[in-house]
């Protein structure tokens, strides 16, 4: 009797791939591995650059805060210098009226009295009366000799009657040296 074996044999057929397909698959696997490796490397580089950017942003914020502090300091320092200058100017000008009154009254001879004094932009004008013209001249000369007064000028002098007496009404001007 003839036997026919319709069952497949116990040996399996090995699939043999042509070398071009095999080499192509190996190349694809190597390319995929290279792409994955390159992706990890580039992601690591991006993370490092972002960390560097963050660090530099923090440093920039600190520098900007320091710059704001410096600007505030400079502004405050300028305000302080301006206020100090104003105070020094006020101190300097505070002495001027005192010196003016002291000089004018100290040199005032007997027979001369003052009725008014005005200061306008550094030019002082004095109104007053004198019993004699020589008293008035002596007063003007003593004012001219003062080291704190300059440009002393007798603007007007005329004889008038004041309550029963004949007196000289005068007006003089001068500048105060600061």
Protein Blocks (a to p, Z undefined) as FASTA:
>chain_A
ZZddfbdcfbdcdddddfklmmmmmmmmmmmmmmmmmmmmmmmmmmmmmmmmmmmmmmmm
mmmmmmmmmmmmmmmmmmmmmmmmmmmmmmmmmmmmmmmmmmmmmmpcghiacfbdcdee
hiacdddddfbfklmmmmmmmmmmpckbghiacfbdcdddehkiacddddddddddZZ
